[in-house]
């Protein structure tokens, strides 16, 4: 029997807020928004760990579930 494919999709948007040279407030730097496509749930984040925690609500992100992945793969 063929295995079932389950697709779970996310859109990740990274934003860099740069302040103009004459701005009264400094730039806030990098932040982002991640959206789960199937439910339209969104979370704003400033740390990548917060984005991963959001993904973990929908996908098992433990090393045991998917195997260890190294950078560049």
PyMOL Python script that loads the backbone (N, CA, C, O; Angstrom):
from pymol import cmd

cmd.read_pdbstr("""\
ATOM      1  N   UNK A   1       0.846  -1.167   0.000  1.00  0.00           N
ATOM      2  CA  UNK A   1       0.000   0.000   0.000  1.00  0.00           C
ATOM      3  C   UNK A   1       0.901   1.243   0.000  1.00  0.00           C
ATOM      4  O   UNK A   1       1.820   1.328   0.814  1.00  0.00           O
ATOM      5  N   UNK A   2       0.654   2.207  -0.898  1.00  0.00           N
ATOM      6  CA  UNK A   2       1.494   3.407  -0.944  1.00  0.00           C
ATOM      7  C   UNK A   2       1.313   4.248   0.317  1.00  0.00           C
ATOM      8  O   UNK A   2       0.235   4.296   0.909  1.00  0.00           O
ATOM      9  N   UNK A   3       2.401   4.908   0.706  1.00  0.00           N
ATOM     10  CA  UNK A   3       2.307   5.756   1.889  1.00  0.00           C
ATOM     11  C   UNK A   3       1.621   7.072   1.529  1.00  0.00           C
ATOM     12  O   UNK A   3       1.681   7.527   0.387  1.00  0.00           O
ATOM     13  N   UNK A   4       0.975   7.668   2.515  1.00  0.00           N
ATOM     14  CA  UNK A   4       0.262   8.921   2.319  1.00  0.00           C
ATOM     15  C   UNK A   4       1.216  10.097   2.498  1.00  0.00           C
ATOM     16  O   UNK A   4       2.024  10.111   3.426  1.00  0.00           O
ATOM     17  N   UNK A   5       1.122  11.071   1.618  1.00  0.00           N
ATOM     18  CA  UNK A   5       1.941  12.272   1.723  1.00  0.00           C
ATOM     19  C   UNK A   5       1.139  13.344   2.443  1.00  0.00           C
ATOM     20  O   UNK A   5      -0.001  13.632   2.078  1.00  0.00           O
ATOM     21  N   UNK A   6       1.738  13.925   3.458  1.00  0.00           N
ATOM     22  CA  UNK A   6       1.094  14.980   4.220  1.00  0.00           C
ATOM     23  C   UNK A   6       1.923  16.253   4.051  1.00  0.00           C
ATOM     24  O   UNK A   6       3.075  16.305   4.483  1.00  0.00           O
ATOM     25  N   UNK A   7       1.351  17.266   3.432  1.00  0.00           N
ATOM     26  CA  UNK A   7       2.065  18.513   3.177  1.00  0.00           C
ATOM     27  C   UNK A   7       1.608  19.563   4.176  1.00  0.00           C
ATOM     28  O   UNK A   7       0.413  19.815   4.331  1.00  0.00           O
ATOM     29  N   UNK A   8       2.569  20.168   4.846  1.00  0.00           N
ATOM     30  CA  UNK A   8       2.307  21.261   5.778  1.00  0.00           C
ATOM     31  C   UNK A   8       3.175  22.417   5.325  1.00  0.00           C
ATOM     32  O   UNK A   8       4.394  22.279   5.221  1.00  0.00           O
ATOM     33  N   UNK A   9       2.550  23.567   5.051  1.00  0.00           N
ATOM     34  CA  UNK A   9       3.274  24.688   4.442  1.00  0.00           C
ATOM     35  C   UNK A   9       3.314  25.903   5.359  1.00  0.00           C
ATOM     36  O   UNK A   9       2.381  26.179   6.113  1.00  0.00           O
ATOM     37  N   UNK A  10       4.437  26.620   5.264  1.00  0.00           N
ATOM     38  CA  UNK A  10       4.632  27.857   6.013  1.00  0.00           C
ATOM     39  C   UNK A  10       5.186  28.913   5.071  1.00  0.00           C
ATOM     40  O   UNK A  10       5.927  28.604   4.137  1.00  0.00           O
ATOM     41  N   UNK A  11       4.824  30.148   5.325  1.00  0.00           N
ATOM     42  CA  UNK A  11       5.415  31.291   4.635  1.00  0.00           C
ATOM     43  C   UNK A  11       6.166  32.084   5.696  1.00  0.00           C
ATOM     44  O   UNK A  11       5.602  32.451   6.727  1.00  0.00           O
ATOM     45  N   UNK A  12       7.439  32.343   5.437  1.00  0.00           N
ATOM     46  CA  UNK A  12       8.260  33.097   6.376  1.00  0.00           C
ATOM     47  C   UNK A  12       8.678  34.390   5.690  1.00  0.00           C
ATOM     48  O   UNK A  12       9.211  34.379   4.580  1.00  0.00           O
ATOM     49  N   UNK A  13       8.425  35.497   6.367  1.00  0.00           N
ATOM     50  CA  UNK A  13       8.782  36.812   5.828  1.00  0.00           C
ATOM     51  C   UNK A  13       9.753  37.468   6.796  1.00  0.00           C
ATOM     52  O   UNK A  13       9.457  37.609   7.982  1.00  0.00           O
ATOM     53  N   UNK A  14      10.913  37.869   6.288  1.00  0.00           N
ATOM     54  CA  UNK A  14      11.911  38.572   7.083  1.00  0.00           C
ATOM     55  C   UNK A  14      11.868  40.045   6.708  1.00  0.00           C
ATOM     56  O   UNK A  14      11.784  40.393   5.530  1.00  0.00           O
ATOM     57  N   UNK A  15      11.926  40.909   7.720  1.00  0.00           N
ATOM     58  CA  UNK A  15      11.842  42.357   7.511  1.00  0.00           C
ATOM     59  C   UNK A  15      12.988  43.028   8.243  1.00  0.00           C
ATOM     60  O   UNK A  15      13.286  42.702   9.392  1.00  0.00           O
ATOM     61  N   UNK A  16      13.624  43.967   7.563  1.00  0.00           N
ATOM     62  CA  UNK A  16      14.658  44.777   8.212  1.00  0.00           C
ATOM     63  C   UNK A  16      14.169  46.207   8.281  1.00  0.00           C
ATOM     64  O   UNK A  16      13.918  46.833   7.252  1.00  0.00           O
ATOM     65  N   UNK A  17      14.033  46.726   9.488  1.00  0.00           N
ATOM     66  CA  UNK A  17      13.611  48.104   9.698  1.00  0.00           C
ATOM     67  C   UNK A  17      14.844  48.967   9.878  1.00  0.00           C
ATOM     68  O   UNK A  17      15.506  48.914  10.914  1.00  0.00           O
ATOM     69  N   UNK A  18      15.145  49.754   8.875  1.00  0.00           N
ATOM     70  CA  UNK A  18      16.263  50.687   8.956  1.00  0.00           C
ATOM     71  C   UNK A  18      15.693  52.075   9.167  1.00  0.00           C
ATOM     72  O   UNK A  18      14.749  52.480   8.490  1.00  0.00           O
ATOM     73  N   UNK A  19      16.265  52.792  10.099  1.00  0.00           N
ATOM     74  CA  UNK A  19      15.774  54.146  10.341  1.00  0.00           C
ATOM     75  C   UNK A  19      16.550  55.128   9.474  1.00  0.00           C
ATOM     76  O   UNK A  19      17.741  54.935   9.226  1.00  0.00           O
ATOM     77  N   UNK A  20      15.885  56.169   9.016  1.00  0.00           N
ATOM     78  CA  UNK A  20      16.598  57.203   8.274  1.00  0.00           C
ATOM     79  C   UNK A  20      17.642  57.867   9.166  1.00  0.00           C
ATOM     80  O   UNK A  20      17.539  57.827  10.392  1.00  0.00           O
ATOM     81  N   UNK A  21      18.635  58.469   8.550  1.00  0.00           N
ATOM     82  CA  UNK A  21      19.732  59.087   9.306  1.00  0.00           C
ATOM     83  C   UNK A  21      19.230  60.149  10.275  1.00  0.00           C
ATOM     84  O   UNK A  21      19.855  60.378  11.310  1.00  0.00           O
ATOM     85  N   UNK A  22      18.120  60.798   9.964  1.00  0.00           N
ATOM     86  CA  UNK A  22      17.619  61.863  10.823  1.00  0.00           C
ATOM     87  C   UNK A  22      16.485  61.417  11.741  1.00  0.00           C
ATOM     88  O   UNK A  22      15.810  62.255  12.339  1.00  0.00           O
ATOM     89  N   UNK A  23      16.270  60.119  11.860  1.00  0.00           N
ATOM     90  CA  UNK A  23      15.169  59.613  12.688  1.00  0.00           C
ATOM     91  C   UNK A  23      15.447  59.812  14.169  1.00  0.00           C
ATOM     92  O   UNK A  23      16.591  59.737  14.618  1.00  0.00           O
ATOM     93  N   UNK A  24      14.391  60.066  14.912  1.00  0.00           N
ATOM     94  CA  UNK A  24      14.513  60.257  16.358  1.00  0.00           C
ATOM     95  C   UNK A  24      14.727  58.931  17.084  1.00  0.00           C
ATOM     96  O   UNK A  24      15.297  58.908  18.175  1.00  0.00           O
ATOM     97  N   UNK A  25      14.273  57.826  16.486  1.00  0.00           N
ATOM     98  CA  UNK A  25      14.375  56.509  17.116  1.00  0.00           C
ATOM     99  C   UNK A  25      15.278  55.611  16.281  1.00  0.00           C
ATOM    100  O   UNK A  25      15.223  55.653  15.052  1.00  0.00           O
ATOM    101  N   UNK A  26      16.109  54.798  16.929  1.00  0.00           N
ATOM    102  CA  UNK A  26      16.989  53.895  16.164  1.00  0.00           C
ATOM    103  C   UNK A  26      16.188  52.791  15.484  1.00  0.00           C
ATOM    104  O   UNK A  26      15.049  52.513  15.859  1.00  0.00           O
ATOM    105  N   UNK A  27      16.793  52.172  14.491  1.00  0.00           N
ATOM    106  CA  UNK A  27      16.159  51.052  13.792  1.00  0.00           C
ATOM    107  C   UNK A  27      15.961  49.884  14.745  1.00  0.00           C
ATOM    108  O   UNK A  27      16.741  49.692  15.678  1.00  0.00           O
ATOM    109  N   UNK A  28      14.919  49.109  14.506  1.00  0.00           N
ATOM    110  CA  UNK A  28      14.666  47.939  15.345  1.00  0.00           C
ATOM    111  C   UNK A  28      15.402  46.713  14.841  1.00  0.00           C
ATOM    112  O   UNK A  28      15.514  45.725  15.566  1.00  0.00           O
ATOM    113  N   UNK A  29      15.906  46.751  13.616  1.00  0.00           N
ATOM    114  CA  UNK A  29      16.662  45.621  13.076  1.00  0.00           C
ATOM    115  C   UNK A  29      15.755  44.587  12.455  1.00  0.00           C
ATOM    116  O   UNK A  29      14.660  44.899  11.986  1.00  0.00           O
ATOM    117  N   UNK A  30      16.226  43.333  12.455  1.00  0.00           N
ATOM    118  CA  UNK A  30      15.512  42.245  11.811  1.00  0.00           C
ATOM    119  C   UNK A  30      14.380  41.718  12.676  1.00  0.00           C
ATOM    120  O   UNK A  30      14.512  41.614  13.895  1.00  0.00           O
ATOM    121  N   UNK A  31      13.271  41.389  12.037  1.00  0.00           N
ATOM    122  CA  UNK A  31      12.177  40.650  12.666  1.00  0.00           C
ATOM    123  C   UNK A  31      11.458  39.903  11.551  1.00  0.00           C
ATOM    124  O   UNK A  31      11.779  40.069  10.374  1.00  0.00           O
ATOM    125  N   UNK A  32      10.504  39.098  11.920  1.00  0.00           N
ATOM    126  CA  UNK A  32       9.825  38.318  10.898  1.00  0.00           C
ATOM    127  C   UNK A  32       8.419  37.933  11.285  1.00  0.00           C
ATOM    128  O   UNK A  32       7.960  38.162  12.404  1.00  0.00           O
ATOM    129  N   UNK A  33       7.756  37.343  10.320  1.00  0.00           N
ATOM    130  CA  UNK A  33       6.410  36.811  10.504  1.00  0.00           C
ATOM    131  C   UNK A  33       6.393  35.442   9.846  1.00  0.00           C
ATOM    132  O   UNK A  33       6.894  35.277   8.733  1.00  0.00           O
ATOM    133  N   UNK A  34       5.826  34.470  10.523  1.00  0.00           N
ATOM    134  CA  UNK A  34       5.666  33.129   9.952  1.00  0.00           C
ATOM    135  C   UNK A  34       4.182  32.802   9.956  1.00  0.00           C
ATOM    136  O   UNK A  34       3.479  33.045  10.937  1.00  0.00           O
ATOM    137  N   UNK A  35       3.717  32.245   8.839  1.00  0.00           N
ATOM    138  CA  UNK A  35       2.297  31.914   8.709  1.00  0.00           C
ATOM    139  C   UNK A  35       2.153  30.457   8.317  1.00  0.00           C
ATOM    140  O   UNK A  35       2.820  29.979   7.399  1.00  0.00           O
ATOM    141  N   UNK A  36       1.282  29.760   9.015  1.00  0.00           N
ATOM    142  CA  UNK A  36       0.906  28.387   8.667  1.00  0.00           C
ATOM    143  C   UNK A  36      -0.180  28.499   7.602  1.00  0.00           C
ATOM    144  O   UNK A  36      -1.261  29.024   7.868  1.00  0.00           O
ATOM    145  N   UNK A  37       0.104  28.011   6.406  1.00  0.00           N
ATOM    146  CA  UNK A  37      -0.767  28.228   5.255  1.00  0.00           C
ATOM    147  C   UNK A  37      -2.144  27.600   5.446  1.00  0.00           C
ATOM    148  O   UNK A  37      -3.154  28.231   5.137  1.00  0.00           O
ATOM    149  N   UNK A  38      -2.199  26.388   5.941  1.00  0.00           N
ATOM    150  CA  UNK A  38      -3.472  25.676   6.029  1.00  0.00           C
ATOM    151  C   UNK A  38      -4.450  26.333   7.010  1.00  0.00           C
ATOM    152  O   UNK A  38      -5.660  26.263   6.795  1.00  0.00           O
ATOM    153  N   UNK A  39      -3.959  26.965   8.075  1.00  0.00           N
ATOM    154  CA  UNK A  39      -4.856  27.551   9.082  1.00  0.00           C
ATOM    155  C   UNK A  39      -4.850  29.078   9.092  1.00  0.00           C
ATOM    156  O   UNK A  39      -5.687  29.691   9.755  1.00  0.00           O
ATOM    157  N   UNK A  40      -3.923  29.699   8.370  1.00  0.00           N
ATOM    158  CA  UNK A  40      -3.721  31.153   8.380  1.00  0.00           C
ATOM    159  C   UNK A  40      -3.258  31.683   9.732  1.00  0.00           C
ATOM    160  O   UNK A  40      -3.289  32.892   9.959  1.00  0.00           O
ATOM    161  N   UNK A  41      -2.833  30.807  10.626  1.00  0.00           N
ATOM    162  CA  UNK A  41      -2.293  31.259  11.916  1.00  0.00           C
ATOM    163  C   UNK A  41      -0.945  31.927  11.656  1.00  0.00           C
ATOM    164  O   UNK A  41      -0.166  31.464  10.823  1.00  0.00           O
ATOM    165  N   UNK A  42      -0.678  33.016  12.372  1.00  0.00           N
ATOM    166  CA  UNK A  42       0.561  33.770  12.201  1.00  0.00           C
ATOM    167  C   UNK A  42       1.216  34.044  13.537  1.00  0.00           C
ATOM    168  O   UNK A  42       0.551  34.118  14.570  1.00  0.00           O
ATOM    169  N   UNK A  43       2.536  34.193  13.501  1.00  0.00           N
ATOM    170  CA  UNK A  43       3.279  34.604  14.686  1.00  0.00           C
ATOM    171  C   UNK A  43       4.407  35.534  14.247  1.00  0.00           C
ATOM    172  O   UNK A  43       5.144  35.237  13.306  1.00  0.00           O
ATOM    173  N   UNK A  44       4.528  36.651  14.936  1.00  0.00           N
ATOM    174  CA  UNK A  44       5.647  37.569  14.718  1.00  0.00           C
ATOM    175  C   UNK A  44       6.805  37.098  15.597  1.00  0.00           C
ATOM    176  O   UNK A  44       6.587  36.593  16.698  1.00  0.00           O
ATOM    177  N   UNK A  45       8.032  37.265  15.109  1.00  0.00           N
ATOM    178  CA  UNK A  45       9.181  36.818  15.891  1.00  0.00           C
ATOM    179  C   UNK A  45      10.373  37.735  15.654  1.00  0.00           C
ATOM    180  O   UNK A  45      10.494  38.391  14.619  1.00  0.00           O
ATOM    181  N   UNK A  46      11.243  37.754  16.648  1.00  0.00           N
ATOM    182  CA  UNK A  46      12.525  38.446  16.529  1.00  0.00           C
ATOM    183  C   UNK A  46      13.674  37.458  16.726  1.00  0.00           C
ATOM    184  O   UNK A  46      14.828  37.772  16.436  1.00  0.00           O
ATOM    185  N   UNK A  47      13.352  36.268  17.219  1.00  0.00           N
ATOM    186  CA  UNK A  47      14.357  35.210  17.387  1.00  0.00           C
ATOM    187  C   UNK A  47      13.906  33.992  16.588  1.00  0.00           C
ATOM    188  O   UNK A  47      12.731  33.627  16.597  1.00  0.00           O
ATOM    189  N   UNK A  48      14.861  33.369  15.896  1.00  0.00           N
ATOM    190  CA  UNK A  48      14.535  32.197  15.081  1.00  0.00           C
ATOM    191  C   UNK A  48      13.912  31.091  15.923  1.00  0.00           C
ATOM    192  O   UNK A  48      13.049  30.360  15.437  1.00  0.00           O
ATOM    193  N   UNK A  49      14.333  30.959  17.172  1.00  0.00           N
ATOM    194  CA  UNK A  49      13.784  29.922  18.052  1.00  0.00           C
ATOM    195  C   UNK A  49      12.272  30.090  18.217  1.00  0.00           C
ATOM    196  O   UNK A  49      11.554  29.101  18.370  1.00  0.00           O
ATOM    197  N   UNK A  50      11.786  31.325  18.187  1.00  0.00           N
ATOM    198  CA  UNK A  50      10.341  31.553  18.292  1.00  0.00           C
ATOM    199  C   UNK A  50       9.612  31.072  17.030  1.00  0.00           C
ATOM    200  O   UNK A  50       8.495  30.562  17.114  1.00  0.00           O
ATOM    201  N   UNK A  51      10.241  31.235  15.870  1.00  0.00           N
ATOM    202  CA  UNK A  51       9.651  30.728  14.630  1.00  0.00           C
ATOM    203  C   UNK A  51       9.607  29.202  14.647  1.00  0.00           C
ATOM    204  O   UNK A  51       8.609  28.602  14.248  1.00  0.00           O
ATOM    205  N   UNK A  52      10.680  28.583  15.104  1.00  0.00           N
ATOM    206  CA  UNK A  52      10.722  27.122  15.191  1.00  0.00           C
ATOM    207  C   UNK A  52       9.672  26.610  16.178  1.00  0.00           C
ATOM    208  O   UNK A  52       9.042  25.580  15.937  1.00  0.00           O
ATOM    209  N   UNK A  53       9.486  27.318  17.273  1.00  0.00           N
ATOM    210  CA  UNK A  53       8.461  26.918  18.253  1.00  0.00           C
ATOM    211  C   UNK A  53       7.071  26.967  17.621  1.00  0.00           C
ATOM    212  O   UNK A  53       6.225  26.123  17.915  1.00  0.00           O
ATOM    213  N   UNK A  54       6.834  27.945  16.763  1.00  0.00           N
ATOM    214  CA  UNK A  54       5.553  28.028  16.058  1.00  0.00           C
ATOM    215  C   UNK A  54       5.390  26.838  15.113  1.00  0.00           C
ATOM    216  O   UNK A  54       4.327  26.219  15.079  1.00  0.00           O
ATOM    217  N   UNK A  55       6.419  26.516  14.355  1.00  0.00           N
ATOM    218  CA  UNK A  55       6.375  25.360  13.452  1.00  0.00           C
ATOM    219  C   UNK A  55       6.080  24.089  14.253  1.00  0.00           C
ATOM    220  O   UNK A  55       5.339  23.219  13.796  1.00  0.00           O
ATOM    221  N   UNK A  56       6.659  23.989  15.441  1.00  0.00           N
ATOM    222  CA  UNK A  56       6.488  22.795  16.275  1.00  0.00           C
ATOM    223  C   UNK A  56       5.037  22.590  16.711  1.00  0.00           C
ATOM    224  O   UNK A  56       4.668  21.491  17.126  1.00  0.00           O
ATOM    225  N   UNK A  57       4.214  23.633  16.622  1.00  0.00           N
ATOM    226  CA  UNK A  57       2.791  23.461  16.925  1.00  0.00           C
ATOM    227  C   UNK A  57       2.104  22.587  15.876  1.00  0.00           C
ATOM    228  O   UNK A  57       1.056  21.999  16.145  1.00  0.00           O
ATOM    229  N   UNK A  58       2.694  22.503  14.682  1.00  0.00           N
ATOM    230  CA  UNK A  58       2.078  21.790  13.568  1.00  0.00           C
ATOM    231  C   UNK A  58       2.886  20.593  13.089  1.00  0.00           C
ATOM    232  O   UNK A  58       2.340  19.686  12.461  1.00  0.00           O
ATOM    233  N   UNK A  59       4.200  20.585  13.384  1.00  0.00           N
ATOM    234  CA  UNK A  59       5.108  19.562  12.874  1.00  0.00           C
ATOM    235  C   UNK A  59       6.007  19.098  14.016  1.00  0.00           C
ATOM    236  O   UNK A  59       6.444  19.907  14.834  1.00  0.00           O
ATOM    237  N   UNK A  60       6.282  17.800  14.071  1.00  0.00           N
ATOM    238  CA  UNK A  60       7.229  17.288  15.060  1.00  0.00           C
ATOM    239  C   UNK A  60       8.631  17.654  14.583  1.00  0.00           C
ATOM    240  O   UNK A  60       9.122  17.086  13.607  1.00  0.00           O
ATOM    241  N   UNK A  61       9.274  18.593  15.262  1.00  0.00           N
ATOM    242  CA  UNK A  61      10.595  19.074  14.839  1.00  0.00           C
ATOM    243  C   UNK A  61      11.732  18.455  15.645  1.00  0.00           C
ATOM    244  O   UNK A  61      12.874  18.906  15.550  1.00  0.00           O
ATOM    245  N   UNK A  62      11.436  17.442  16.424  1.00  0.00           N
ATOM    246  CA  UNK A  62      12.483  16.811  17.220  1.00  0.00           C
ATOM    247  C   UNK A  62      13.456  16.065  16.322  1.00  0.00           C
ATOM    248  O   UNK A  62      13.077  15.588  15.253  1.00  0.00           O
ATOM    249  N   UNK A  63      14.700  15.962  16.749  1.00  0.00           N
ATOM    250  CA  UNK A  63      15.722  15.249  15.987  1.00  0.00           C
ATOM    251  C   UNK A  63      15.350  13.788  15.781  1.00  0.00           C
ATOM    252  O   UNK A  63      15.683  13.206  14.749  1.00  0.00           O
ATOM    253  N   UNK A  64      14.669  13.191  16.744  1.00  0.00           N
ATOM    254  CA  UNK A  64      14.302  11.787  16.642  1.00  0.00           C
ATOM    255  C   UNK A  64      13.282  11.562  15.529  1.00  0.00           C
ATOM    256  O   UNK A  64      13.265  10.497  14.912  1.00  0.00           O
ATOM    257  N   UNK A  65      12.430  12.561  15.267  1.00  0.00           N
ATOM    258  CA  UNK A  65      11.374  12.396  14.272  1.00  0.00           C
ATOM    259  C   UNK A  65      11.901  12.526  12.849  1.00  0.00           C
ATOM    260  O   UNK A  65      11.430  11.827  11.951  1.00  0.00           O
ATOM    261  N   UNK A  66      12.866  13.406  12.632  1.00  0.00           N
ATOM    262  CA  UNK A  66      13.278  13.671  11.256  1.00  0.00           C
ATOM    263  C   UNK A  66      14.735  13.340  10.983  1.00  0.00           C
ATOM    264  O   UNK A  66      15.189  13.469   9.846  1.00  0.00           O
ATOM    265  N   UNK A  67      15.455  12.929  11.966  1.00  0.00           N
ATOM    266  CA  UNK A  67      16.888  12.719  11.787  1.00  0.00           C
ATOM    267  C   UNK A  67      17.607  14.040  11.941  1.00  0.00           C
ATOM    268  O   UNK A  67      16.999  15.098  11.782  1.00  0.00           O
ATOM    269  N   UNK A  68      18.848  13.999  12.236  1.00  0.00           N
ATOM    270  CA  UNK A  68      19.610  15.217  12.439  1.00  0.00           C
ATOM    271  C   UNK A  68      19.958  15.840  11.102  1.00  0.00           C
ATOM    272  O   UNK A  68      20.419  15.150  10.193  1.00  0.00           O
ATOM    273  N   UNK A  69      19.740  17.140  10.975  1.00  0.00           N
ATOM    274  CA  UNK A  69      20.047  17.865   9.756  1.00  0.00           C
ATOM    275  C   UNK A  69      21.123  18.879  10.071  1.00  0.00           C
ATOM    276  O   UNK A  69      21.025  19.616  11.052  1.00  0.00           O
ATOM    277  N   UNK A  70      22.147  18.917   9.243  1.00  0.00           N
ATOM    278  CA  UNK A  70      23.211  19.893   9.445  1.00  0.00           C
ATOM    279  C   UNK A  70      23.066  21.010   8.424  1.00  0.00           C
ATOM    280  O   UNK A  70      22.403  20.849   7.399  1.00  0.00           O
ATOM    281  N   UNK A  71      23.690  22.136   8.713  1.00  0.00           N
ATOM    282  CA  UNK A  71      23.637  23.271   7.779  1.00  0.00           C
ATOM    283  C   UNK A  71      24.208  22.859   6.438  1.00  0.00           C
ATOM    284  O   UNK A  71      25.165  22.088   6.351  1.00  0.00           O
ATOM    285  N   UNK A  72      23.596  23.393   5.400  1.00  0.00           N
ATOM    286  CA  UNK A  72      24.073  23.127   4.063  1.00  0.00           C
ATOM    287  C   UNK A  72      23.418  21.945   3.389  1.00  0.00           C
ATOM    288  O   UNK A  72      23.636  21.711   2.201  1.00  0.00           O
ATOM    289  N   UNK A  73      22.630  21.207   4.116  1.00  0.00           N
ATOM    290  CA  UNK A  73      21.942  20.063   3.495  1.00  0.00           C
ATOM    291  C   UNK A  73      20.640  20.497   2.896  1.00  0.00           C
ATOM    292  O   UNK A  73      19.918  19.677   2.329  1.00  0.00           O
TER     293      UNK A  73
END
""", "prot")
cmd.dss("prot")
cmd.show_as("cartoon", "prot")
cmd.util.cbc("prot")
cmd.orient("prot")
